[in-house]
Amino acid sequence: TPFDILRRFKDAGLDSLSGDSADILNDKVRKKICSDKLRTGDWAEIIKTAHRLGMTTTATILFGHVEDEIYICEHLEIIKNIQRETGGITVFEPLLFMPQNTDLARSAKIRQPVPSGRIPQMFAVSRILFSRLIKNISVDWTKTGFDLALRALKCGANDLGALPYAPFEIRLPDLNGRGGMTPATVRAAITKAGHTPA
């Protein structure tokens, strides 16, 4: 059972889990976008079981593909109910679907990424819905671009997520390491956006 497996992991020293693979927590949509992944109920049960064992998790939503507002609302409500019940989610992260060279994009005829105006909107809705229930709303600036990530900070996000970096330089994956931003540049941009880097 998930309980027995997670308890063995915890006994071996694991104290947190990634809540990735949530994608959209609706089995009809999951069948279209990630039919090889867990069903909605199974995902929720694993996350709640981890919380009951004292482990924390993150949670995500993948948006910008075949979902609509109803599915987004259902997904957010499931996450909110889990958090009310267990309090174990430390970070919520809206993930932008990147359609380039994906089977989903080809089969669903998704030609363009989500309009840039929808990205801050997703962070604003997440912050309003979760309020203080989930303290951290994270934005993956390597997917949105740094400017949109800074806009997301004004709309409810408070975390730029993992910052991949060499000892002295944060490198941009899309530049194959040929350029980047220093930590000082990132701190300055966060400060200019009206926030305190930490």
C-alpha positions as CSV (number, residue, x, y, z in Angstrom):
1,T,0.0,0.0,0.0
2,P,1.1,3.6,-0.4
3,F,1.2,3.9,3.4
4,D,3.6,1.0,3.8
5,I,5.9,2.2,1.0
6,L,6.0,5.8,2.2
7,R,6.6,4.7,5.8
8,R,9.6,2.6,4.6
9,F,10.9,5.7,2.7
10,K,10.4,7.8,5.8
11,D,12.2,5.3,8.0
12,A,15.1,5.4,5.5
13,G,15.3,9.2,5.9
14,L,13.0,10.7,3.3
15,D,11.1,13.7,4.8
16,S,9.5,15.4,1.7
17,L,8.1,14.6,-1.7
18,S,7.7,16.5,-4.9
19,G,4.0,17.1,-5.8
20,D,4.9,17.1,-9.5
21,S,2.8,15.0,-11.9
22,A,-0.4,16.6,-10.6
23,D,-0.8,18.1,-14.1
24,I,-4.6,18.6,-14.1
25,L,-6.4,16.7,-11.4
26,N,-9.3,15.6,-13.6
27,D,-9.2,12.1,-15.0
28,K,-10.9,13.1,-18.3
29,V,-8.1,15.6,-19.0
30,R,-5.4,13.3,-17.6
31,K,-6.4,10.7,-20.1
32,K,-5.6,13.2,-22.9
33,I,-2.4,14.7,-21.6
34,C,-0.8,12.1,-19.3
35,S,-2.6,8.8,-19.6
36,D,0.5,6.9,-18.3
37,K,0.4,8.8,-14.9
38,L,-1.6,8.2,-11.7
39,R,-5.3,8.8,-11.6
40,T,-6.5,11.9,-9.7
41,G,-7.6,9.9,-6.6
42,D,-4.4,8.0,-6.4
43,W,-2.3,11.2,-6.6
44,A,-4.3,12.8,-3.9
45,E,-4.1,9.7,-1.7
46,I,-0.3,9.5,-2.0
47,I,0.1,13.2,-1.1
48,K,-2.3,12.9,1.9
49,T,-0.6,9.7,3.1
50,A,2.8,11.4,3.0
51,H,1.4,14.3,5.1
52,R,-0.1,11.9,7.6
53,L,3.3,10.4,8.0
54,G,4.8,13.8,8.8
55,M,6.3,14.3,5.3
56,T,5.8,17.6,3.5
57,T,5.1,17.9,-0.2
58,T,4.8,20.5,-3.0
59,A,1.9,20.7,-5.4
60,T,1.7,21.9,-9.0
61,I,-0.7,22.6,-11.8
62,L,0.2,22.4,-15.5
63,F,-1.7,25.0,-17.6
64,G,-1.8,26.2,-21.1
65,H,-2.7,23.0,-23.0
66,V,-6.3,21.5,-23.3
67,E,-7.7,22.5,-19.9
68,D,-10.3,25.1,-19.4
69,E,-11.3,27.3,-16.4
70,I,-13.6,24.6,-15.0
71,Y,-10.7,22.0,-14.8
72,I,-8.4,24.6,-13.4
73,C,-10.9,25.4,-10.6
74,E,-11.5,21.7,-9.9
75,H,-7.7,21.2,-9.6
76,L,-7.2,24.2,-7.3
77,E,-10.1,23.1,-5.1
78,I,-8.6,19.6,-4.7
79,I,-5.3,21.1,-3.7
80,K,-7.0,23.5,-1.3
81,N,-9.0,20.7,0.3
82,I,-5.9,18.5,0.8
83,Q,-4.1,21.5,2.5
84,R,-7.1,22.2,4.7
85,E,-7.1,18.5,5.8
86,T,-3.4,18.0,6.2
87,G,-1.5,21.3,6.1
88,G,1.4,19.5,4.5
89,I,1.9,21.4,1.2
90,T,4.8,23.9,1.5
91,V,4.8,25.3,-2.1
92,F,2.3,25.5,-4.9
93,E,3.7,26.0,-8.4
94,P,1.8,26.8,-11.5
95,L,3.8,25.2,-14.4
96,L,3.5,26.6,-17.9
97,F,3.0,24.0,-20.6
98,M,5.8,24.3,-23.2
99,P,4.3,23.0,-26.5
100,Q,7.4,22.9,-28.6
101,N,8.1,19.4,-30.0
102,T,5.6,17.6,-27.8
103,D,3.1,14.9,-28.8
104,L,0.4,16.7,-27.0
105,A,0.9,19.9,-29.0
106,R,0.8,17.9,-32.2
107,S,-2.2,15.8,-31.4
108,A,-4.2,18.7,-29.8
109,K,-3.0,21.2,-32.4
110,I,-1.7,23.6,-29.8
111,R,0.3,25.9,-31.9
112,Q,1.2,28.7,-29.5
113,P,2.2,28.9,-25.9
114,V,-0.4,30.4,-23.5
115,P,-0.8,34.1,-24.0
116,S,1.5,36.0,-21.6
117,G,-1.4,37.8,-19.9
118,R,-2.7,34.4,-18.6
119,I,0.5,33.7,-16.7
120,P,0.2,36.5,-14.1
121,Q,-3.5,35.7,-13.9
122,M,-2.8,32.1,-12.8
123,F,-0.5,33.3,-10.0
124,A,-3.1,35.9,-8.9
125,V,-5.9,33.3,-8.8
126,S,-3.6,30.9,-6.9
127,R,-2.7,33.5,-4.3
128,I,-6.3,34.6,-3.8
129,L,-7.6,31.1,-3.5
130,F,-4.8,29.8,-1.2
131,S,-4.3,33.1,0.6
132,R,-2.3,32.1,3.7
133,L,-3.3,28.4,3.5
134,I,-0.3,27.8,1.2
135,K,2.4,30.3,2.1
136,N,4.6,29.9,-0.9
137,I,3.6,30.3,-4.6
138,S,6.5,29.6,-6.8
139,V,7.2,30.7,-10.4
140,D,9.7,28.8,-12.6
141,W,11.4,31.7,-14.3
142,T,13.3,29.3,-16.6
143,K,9.9,28.6,-18.3
144,T,8.2,32.0,-18.1
145,G,11.2,34.1,-18.7
146,F,12.6,36.5,-16.0
147,D,10.4,39.5,-16.9
148,L,7.2,37.5,-16.6
149,A,8.5,35.9,-13.4
150,L,9.0,39.4,-11.9
151,R,5.4,40.2,-13.0
152,A,4.2,37.1,-11.2
153,L,5.8,38.3,-8.0
154,K,3.5,41.3,-8.2
155,C,0.5,39.0,-8.7
156,G,0.9,36.6,-5.8
157,A,4.1,34.6,-6.3
158,N,6.7,34.9,-3.6
159,D,9.3,32.4,-4.8
160,L,11.4,32.3,-8.0
161,G,11.8,28.5,-7.5
162,A,15.1,26.8,-7.9
163,L,17.8,28.9,-9.4
164,P,20.3,26.7,-11.3
165,Y,23.7,28.3,-11.0
166,A,27.4,27.8,-11.2
167,P,29.3,29.1,-8.2
168,F,29.4,32.7,-9.6
169,E,26.7,32.8,-12.3
170,I,23.1,31.7,-12.7
171,R,23.0,30.2,-16.2
172,L,20.0,30.4,-18.5
173,P,19.2,26.9,-19.9
174,D,17.9,28.2,-23.2
175,L,21.3,29.8,-23.8
176,N,23.1,26.5,-23.3
177,G,25.2,28.0,-20.5
178,R,26.6,30.7,-22.9
179,G,25.2,33.5,-20.8
180,G,23.5,34.1,-17.6
181,M,22.7,36.4,-14.7
182,T,24.8,36.8,-11.6
183,P,23.1,36.4,-8.2
184,A,23.6,40.1,-7.7
185,T,21.6,40.8,-10.9
186,V,18.8,38.6,-9.7
187,R,18.8,40.3,-6.3
188,A,18.8,43.7,-7.9
189,A,15.9,42.8,-10.2
190,I,13.8,41.5,-7.3
191,T,14.5,44.7,-5.3
192,K,13.6,46.8,-8.3
193,A,10.3,44.9,-8.5
194,G,9.5,46.1,-5.0
195,H,10.4,42.9,-3.1
196,T,13.0,41.8,-0.6
197,P,15.3,39.0,-1.9
198,A,15.9,36.3,0.6
